[in-house]
Amino acid sequence: MGIGSPDWATEPGPSGQSPAIYPRRLPEPGAAALLRRGTQIAQIATRHFIHAALRRLHDRGEGRLTPADFARPLRLTFEDLGGTFIKFGQIMASSPGMFGEEVAQEFRSCLDTGPPVPFPDVRIRVEDDLGMPIDVAFAEFEREPFGRASIAVVHRARLHDGRRVAVKIIRPGIEDRVATDLDLMQPFFEVLARQTGDQMAGSVLQLVDGFRIQVGEEMDLRNEARTMAHFRQLLRAVDMKRIVVPEPYTEFSGANVLTMELLDGVPIDDLAKVAELGIDPAPLVEDIVRAFFLLMVRSGVFHGDAHAGNMLLLRDGRIGLIDWGIVGRLDPATHRFVLRLLAAALGEEDAWDEITEHLIATYGPAIGIAVGMDKKEMTAFIRQLVEPTLTRPFGEVSLAAMLQTVQLQLARAQGVEAHRRSLRSIVRRLRFQRRVRRMADASGGLFSDFDRGTFLLSKQLMYFERYGRLFLADVPLLNDRAFFKELLRAAPPPGAAGGAGAPGPGGGHR
């Protein structure tokens, strides 16, 4: 790739409103590859879990593992396995609402971990992608990465015109590893469910489905470059000057290499380093939340991985939002559902009935059977769960408690004790859940655009809970009600010009 702005850098999406996304095709692993990786997973998991398992047999009999028992060996297992498992460790680190505070804290190291790629391999990757020697593209290029994530490594460099840049490079061979891991992860988490309870494992299994879709997009860095350019333009349009999206330098980027503006800052949840800067992050975090909803309401598009590790408090007092590999894009029906959900939380009573009707239309009779409620009872139950999450201060909100309430109701509907972890109780719950899932699947709701889009959005709200508790404990998610009401009033109809278009490959992820 030569110097100059390539065509892919500015290519608009199908609607002219959002960037074009083209997922990379993952290879299909053969039986030998699956056997090798499966053996490695079993050996590593056994090594790390053997002591916890022996303690359970000795001390607890039929009891279940506590977070203190499984969090550390699970984290060590993920780190040793690398790649896809580290990616899931990052999600767990950023979602105490889903996995619990103790597990999230244990997995904090996964937010920036992984082995460096040998520099000769980095050089080959960069030169093959850019079509030029590395010293022609860059005046300086640091040999050691300063960022080591699951899919890529990031090196500091300097262009010949003096600009300091971050260069993100896809790990060589990661495509084969990810494809193999995804084919093996489901049975791994089904075994894990018998040890930790089905709620956590069920959440991770849903993440596996979403990851299958998003990973192909994330591993072609041209998608991320387009997305960054798109959101930079959107933030300029709404005049949010304290939020920074790095500028991509597309003439020095390709499918496996992304060169972008280097932001000088510290992760927003590194409290010691944040304190050293002497900058109050609370107003900036409020700006992030406001910008997230503003852009999502207007366009149906949102950053799908804005966890605390991807938010940098910059030394100049702004906040940087990095890592745009995962972006959610709501189809028109899901976009409207989310708008009605916000309207309901802001006081529009009729919207609660619409929300229930949409869920029933999507999942069919399965949803009523699952919770053992008629439509009126279900509306009240949904309101009981959702309204406090959006309107109460972060310090009073617990998504973990909300998920537990759902689990209790599901169990109560079938006369099953939700807290029992005997093999018989787990089997009964799983049988019931499989029956409900088959019904939901028959309706077309499971893993639909709606299912995937709202799950990715829910995951992002869990991220908000984490740094909301850190910096905005007395502030609710929908703090400025006048702002949100005006935002909804001025929102274009979903699917109209300026709104969300139809989803591309993979449904609710773009």
Secondary structure as GFF3:
##gff-version 3
##sequence-region A 1 510
A	DSSP	alpha_helix	7	10	.	.	.	ID=ss1
A	DSSP	alpha_helix	31	59	.	.	.	ID=ss2
A	DSSP	alpha_helix	67	81	.	.	.	ID=ss3
A	DSSP	alpha_helix	84	93	.	.	.	ID=ss4
A	DSSP	alpha_helix	96	99	.	.	.	ID=ss5
A	DSSP	alpha_helix	101	106	.	.	.	ID=ss6
A	DSSP	three_ten_helix	107	112	.	.	.	ID=ss7
A	DSSP	alpha_helix	119	130	.	.	.	ID=ss8
A	DSSP	alpha_helix	134	137	.	.	.	ID=ss9
A	DSSP	beta_strand	140	141	.	.	.	ID=ss10
A	DSSP	beta_strand	147	148	.	.	.	ID=ss11
A	DSSP	beta_strand	152	158	.	.	.	ID=ss12
A	DSSP	beta_strand	164	170	.	.	.	ID=ss13
A	DSSP	alpha_helix	174	196	.	.	.	ID=ss14
A	DSSP	alpha_helix	198	218	.	.	.	ID=ss15
A	DSSP	alpha_helix	221	237	.	.	.	ID=ss16
A	DSSP	beta_strand	243	244	.	.	.	ID=ss17
A	DSSP	three_ten_helix	250	252	.	.	.	ID=ss18
A	DSSP	beta_strand	257	261	.	.	.	ID=ss19
A	DSSP	beta_strand	265	267	.	.	.	ID=ss20
A	DSSP	alpha_helix	271	277	.	.	.	ID=ss21
A	DSSP	alpha_helix	282	299	.	.	.	ID=ss22
A	DSSP	beta_strand	301	303	.	.	.	ID=ss23
A	DSSP	three_ten_helix	308	310	.	.	.	ID=ss24
A	DSSP	beta_strand	311	314	.	.	.	ID=ss25
A	DSSP	beta_strand	319	321	.	.	.	ID=ss26
A	DSSP	beta_strand	327	329	.	.	.	ID=ss27
A	DSSP	alpha_helix	332	345	.	.	.	ID=ss28
A	DSSP	alpha_helix	350	363	.	.	.	ID=ss29
A	DSSP	alpha_helix	366	371	.	.	.	ID=ss30
A	DSSP	alpha_helix	375	391	.	.	.	ID=ss31
A	DSSP	three_ten_helix	394	396	.	.	.	ID=ss32
A	DSSP	alpha_helix	399	413	.	.	.	ID=ss33
A	DSSP	alpha_helix	423	443	.	.	.	ID=ss34
A	DSSP	alpha_helix	449	471	.	.	.	ID=ss35
A	DSSP	alpha_helix	481	490	.	.	.	ID=ss36
###
